[in-house]
Amino acid sequence: MALTIIDAAATHRYEARVDGDLAGFLDYVAKRGRIALVHTEVLPAHRGQGVADRLAQHALDEARRLGLRVIATCPFVRTYVERHPEVHDIVVGRVPG
C-alpha cells in the first residue's frame, strides 16, 4: 500500500491517497495562526489500515512546520492528541496532563 497525503488547499482538507485513489481526508480551517482540525473520514475500503492516524500525524506535523497552533475539534484528532504527548505543545485548549 503506497499511501500519500496531500494538502488539497482549495477544499481545505488533507487527502490520503492509496495508489492514487482517495482513501480518506481530514477537513481543516486555518486562520490567524491557528488550524482547526474539524473532521476525519476514511472510506470504508481503507478502514483499519491506519489511514486516519497518518492523516492526524501529517496535519499535526504540518502545523508544527508552519508555526500554527492546533485546535482539535475532530473527536478522532482529540483522541490522537491524547495518545501523543509530543504534540501537546502546539495544541490549544484542553490537553490531558
Backbone torsions as a table, in degrees:
resi	resn	phi	psi	omega
1	MET	NA	116.8	177.0
2	ALA	-99.2	99.4	-177.9
3	LEU	-97.6	128.9	174.1
4	THR	-126.1	150.9	178.4
5	ILE	-125.4	131.1	178.7
6	ILE	-123.8	157.2	172.8
7	ASP	-93.2	106.2	176.0
8	ALA	-88.4	74.6	-171.1
9	ALA	-57.9	-33.4	-179.0
10	ALA	-62.8	-28.6	179.5
11	THR	-108.6	6.0	177.0
12	HIS	56.6	52.6	176.9
13	ARG	-157.2	153.6	170.2
14	TYR	-91.2	134.9	179.7
15	GLU	-115.2	131.8	173.9
16	ALA	-98.2	130.7	-179.7
17	ARG	-126.1	136.7	176.2
18	VAL	-112.2	116.9	-177.2
19	ASP	51.1	37.6	176.7
20	GLY	89.8	-14.8	-178.8
21	ASP	-94.5	141.1	179.5
22	LEU	-60.8	126.4	179.1
23	ALA	-111.5	-26.9	-179.1
24	GLY	-179.6	174.2	179.9
25	PHE	-154.8	161.0	176.5
26	LEU	-132.0	111.9	179.3
27	ASP	-76.5	145.3	178.5
28	TYR	-143.8	161.3	171.5
29	VAL	-129.4	122.9	-179.4
30	ALA	-118.3	127.9	173.5
31	LYS	-168.3	153.1	177.3
32	ARG	50.4	44.7	175.4
33	GLY	75.5	12.5	179.6
34	ARG	-131.5	155.3	173.7
35	ILE	-131.4	123.6	176.2
36	ALA	-95.4	123.4	177.1
37	LEU	-95.4	106.9	-163.8
38	VAL	-104.9	-26.3	-176.5
39	HIS	-160.3	128.9	176.1
40	THR	-115.3	134.4	177.4
41	GLU	-141.1	135.4	176.4
42	VAL	-118.4	132.6	-179.9
43	LEU	-66.7	145.9	-173.6
44	PRO	-50.2	-40.1	-177.5
45	ALA	-65.6	-15.4	-175.6
46	HIS	-116.0	6.5	179.5
47	ARG	-69.2	147.9	178.4
48	GLY	79.9	11.9	-178.5
49	GLN	-113.6	8.8	178.1
50	GLY	83.3	12.2	-177.8
51	VAL	-64.1	-45.1	-179.0
52	ALA	-62.8	-42.1	176.6
53	ASP	-59.1	-44.2	-179.4
54	ARG	-65.0	-38.5	176.6
55	LEU	-63.0	-46.9	-180.0
56	ALA	-61.8	-46.5	179.3
57	GLN	-59.6	-45.0	-179.6
58	HIS	-62.0	-46.2	-179.1
59	ALA	-61.2	-42.4	179.5
60	LEU	-69.1	-39.2	176.4
61	ASP	-62.7	-42.1	179.1
62	GLU	-65.7	-40.9	178.0
63	ALA	-59.5	-45.1	178.7
64	ARG	-62.2	-46.1	-178.9
65	ARG	-60.2	-36.3	-178.2
66	LEU	-89.8	-2.6	179.7
67	GLY	73.7	29.6	-179.8
68	LEU	-97.3	148.5	170.7
69	ARG	-89.1	147.7	-174.1
70	VAL	-108.7	134.2	170.8
71	ILE	-111.0	112.3	-175.5
72	ALA	-94.4	88.4	179.0
73	THR	-91.3	-23.3	177.2
74	CYS	-69.6	127.7	179.8
75	PRO	-57.0	-39.1	179.1
76	PHE	-64.2	-44.5	-179.5
77	VAL	-65.2	-39.6	177.2
78	ARG	-58.4	-44.8	178.8
79	THR	-64.2	-41.2	177.9
80	TYR	-59.6	-45.9	-179.7
81	VAL	-61.9	-40.5	178.7
82	GLU	-59.9	-35.2	-178.7
83	ARG	-82.9	-9.1	-174.7
84	HIS	-128.8	82.4	-177.7
85	PRO	-61.7	-18.1	-179.9
86	GLU	-66.8	-11.4	178.2
87	VAL	-105.4	-2.9	-177.1
88	HIS	-56.9	-30.5	-176.8
89	ASP	-68.0	-18.3	179.6
90	ILE	-105.9	-0.9	-177.3
91	VAL	-93.8	131.1	177.7
92	VAL	-92.6	138.0	178.0
93	GLY	103.0	-163.5	-173.5
94	ARG	-74.2	122.9	176.3
95	VAL	-129.0	135.0	179.6
96	PRO	-56.4	144.0	-177.2
97	GLY	-119.2	NA	NA
